[in-house]
């Protein structure tokens, strides 16, 4: 049997305090590791997410375009003559900030998909009087560097035929001439591009 002397008891007290200190350090380190595990690592993903297919709703035949004044094209465009193409029809006006914010994506899609069968048309229905002036529209098309066809719709014929209410609104018209996708406002650019890709991949029936 081992006997404990007074000096030994004091040593044990010191060791107990030391052990408590070690335990505190261990708990702090463990907590720090847990916090670190909750923080996403700032690394480039090794793979991109799989593109989710767009579920389309067929809204029926797209109303024909009867606009007579066109920019960036040799003559009026008609949907009947664009069968076999995918048409992105945008309702816009150059004074609308939301419309301006969408234009870079439209230009990108025009550059990326026009040789694959995408035709982008900007239907310009003015909100204010100065936007109805053709010279102002021409200046805006140049200033905004819009390369795709733009139709003036001052009489509201196309806007009304589509029962449109908001700037901007995008309509995707498939190769058969049916409206398959509608998006109002800014945003959903990845979804819209996915819809363009899917409609371009569909066969002409």
N, C-alpha and C positions, 0 to 999 in steps of 0.2 A: 504494500500500500504506500502511495506517495503522499507526503505531507506538504501542505501549502504554508509558506511563511508570509508574513506581512508584505515583504517586498514583492513576492510572487503575485499577491492579490492586486497590488497597484499595477503591475505589468499587465495583468489580465484586463484591468479597466482600460488601460491605454490601448491594448489590442482590440477591445470591443469598440472603442471610439474610432480606431483606424478602420475596422471592418465596416462600420457605419459610413465612413467617408468613402470607402471603396464602393459600397452599394449605391451611394448617391451618384458617384461618377458613372457607374454602369447604367443607372436609370436615365441619366442625362444623355448618354451616348445612344441608348436604345431609342429614346424619344426623338433624337435628332435624325436617326436613320429612318424612322417611320415618317417624319415630315419630309425628308428627302425623297422618299418613295412616292409621295403624293404629288410631287412636282414633275410635270412632263419633261422629258429630256429634250434639249434643244438640238435635235438631230434631223437631218433630211430623211424623210420616209424612204424606205428601200423599194416600196411599191405604191402605185396610185390606186385609190379606191375604184372598184368596179362600177362602171356607169350604169345607173338604174334606168331601165327602159321607160319611156314615157307612155302612159296609157292615154290613147286618143279617144275623143268623142267626135263622131262625125256629125257636124252641124248642117250638113246639106250643101247644095250647090252655092258657090260664092256669087253674089251679084256681079254682073258684068260692069266693066269700067267704061264710062262714056265721056271722060274728060277730054277736052280738045286742046288744052294748052299744056305742053310737056317740055321739060328741061332734061338735058343730058341724054337725049335719045333723038333719033332722026324723025320719029313720028309717033302718033298715039299708039299706045299698047292696049291690046284687048286680051282678056283672059282666054277667050275662045282660040286665039292664035298661040297661046302659051301652054296648050295641052302637052303633057309630057314633061313639063317643067314644074318645079316647086316654087311657088310664089310667096314671098313675104311682103305683105301689104301693111304699111305703117300709116296710121292716122296721126298727123303731127302738125305743128305750126312753129315757125322759127323763133317766136318770142317766148316759147314755153321752156323753162329751165329744165324740166324733166325730159322733154324731147331732146334737148341738147345733150343731156347726160347719156341718152341711149345711142346717139349717133356713132360714137366710137365703136360700139359693138356691131352696129349695122355695117359700118365700113369694113370691120374685120371679117364679118361673115361674107360680105361681097367679095373681098379679096380671096378668101379661103374656098368658097363654094361656087362662085359664079361659073367657073369652067366645068363644074360637076352638074350643072342644071338648076342652080338657084337663081331666081330673079327677084331682086328687091325693088319695091316701088314705094316711094314716099308720097302719100296722098295729102296735099297741103290744104287743110281747111283752116282759114284764119279765125283767130279769136278777137282781134282788134283791127280797126280800120287800116292802120299802116301796114299790117301783114297782108292785106288784100292787094296791095300795090305790086304789080308784076316786077317792076324794077327792084323793089326791096327784096322780093323773093329771090330774084336772080343774084343779087348781091349776097344774100344770106347763104345760098347754095355754094357760091364761090368761097366765101369767108369760112364756112364750116367744112369746106373741102369734101363735099358730098359727091361721090362718083357715080352713084346709081340713079336711075330715072326718077324724076319728081313730077307729079301732076298737080296742076292748080285746080282747086275745088271750091272756088269762091261761091258758087251757087248751091253748095251743100248737097249736090246730087249723090256723090259716092258716099259721103259721110252718112247721109240719111238712108241710103239703100242698105247699109250695114247696121242701121239702128245704133250707130256709135254715139257715145256720150262723153268719152274722156280722151285727153291727150296725155301721153301717147298710148295707143293701143296697137298691138301687133296681131295680125292674122296670118296663119300659115295655111296655104291652099295647096292641096296635093296635086298629083299629076293628072288626076281625073277632073279637077276643078272644084273639089269639095273643101269646105273649111274644116280643118282637123284640129286646130290649136289656136287659142286666143289668150293673150296676156295683156293685162292693163297695167300701165305705169312702168317704173324702173324695176330693175332686179330680175331674178330668175334667169340670168344669162346662161348658166350652165345647162339648165333644163331646156331653154329655148334652142340652144345649139344641139343638144341631144335630139330634140324633136326634128330639127332640120336634117340631121344625119339619118334618122330613121326614115323620114319621108323620101329623102333622096335614094335610099336603098330599096324602097318599095318598087315593084315592077309596075309599068303602065298596063292597066287592064283594058 
